[in-house]
Amino acid sequence: MKTNEIYVGNNVDVLKTFEDESVDMCITSPPYYNLRDYKNSGQLGAEASVDLFVSNLCEVFDEVHRVLKPTGSCWVNIGDTYDKKKLSQVPSRFEIAMSDRGWFLRNEIIWNKPNPQPMSVKDKFWPNHEKIFWFVKKLKGYYFDRVPTLKPWAEVTVRRMFSTNDLSKHKDTGVEGKEGYSLSSENQDKHYKRMRESLGITKDFNYQQLIDSGKCPSRPMFTVWDISASGGKVKGAHFAVYPPELIKVPILATCPPEGIVLDPFVGSGTTCVVAKNFNRKYVGIDISEDYAQLARDRISTSLDDFFV
């Protein structure tokens, strides 16, 4: 396997040539089911049934599981489609099938799109979200850098934390203790007092200055991500390009610097561009020579120039 390379061919066949436990993470967005014909023999998404589609999809991730290091993660952005006015339930079927095949689901992310594609529908709600599944190969020892996932608390919350000594009045602050638990109100009092004293924060603090100084209390990102579907029209016009912001945090948090990021449905190369810009190696696979070449052409692009 060569790194910083785009391979052309059936992704299962290409993956079979890769060494065991050779990549640090996988992040990808497979084709939608029964939505678009890419005019490629053997393409996924054109199966006669949704069950066959999910089965074929899982065959790809069986190989991903093999080539992934024990410390590795696999992120899959997968959308749903309608079949004869019924939701195909692809994400739910896929999630269960992956768990049955030995993957461990760490988080289910909701990608909320503030600017969804327009739809001429009159008999149902307008869909504006997709799911992103974060799977790990092993439940213990997977690589995870928490820092890229941290976001400053909102100003109103920070002021509630630090503007009074009687913090027990505010029981909805949600300070994390061990995973899945919150600190008691009494312990929140002690926790915030120690934090305020250690950071030298006074009651009349300036919120923006607190952020700029790096002293603002932060929390892990929530599992609903509000991210626009794209930053504009993509050079080369691929049908379904996910935005760089969507995959930035997964790459920074679950692939070590200089690590290898795999995308077995590389399309127009968003994954490779983001990986390269954040000091990671990349390996992409696509069944289409046209899209593979589009990805190669765009890999030298900086994130600032990624969209036109």
Secondary structure, DSSP 8 states (H G I E B T S, - for coil): --SSEEEES-HHHHHTTS-TT-EEEEEE----TTS---S-TT-TT--SSHHHHHHHHHHHHHHHHHHEEEEEEEEEEE---EETTEE--HHHHHHHHHHHTT-EEEEEEEEE-SS------SSS----EEEEEEEES-SSS----SGGGEEE--HHHHHHHHS-S-GGG-TT---B-STT-B--HHHHHHHHHHHHHHHT--TT--HHHHHHTT-S-EEE--SEEE--S-SS-BTT--SS---HHHHHHHHHHHS-TT-EEEETT-TT-HHHHHHHHTT-EEEEEES-HHHHHHHHHHTT--GGGSB-
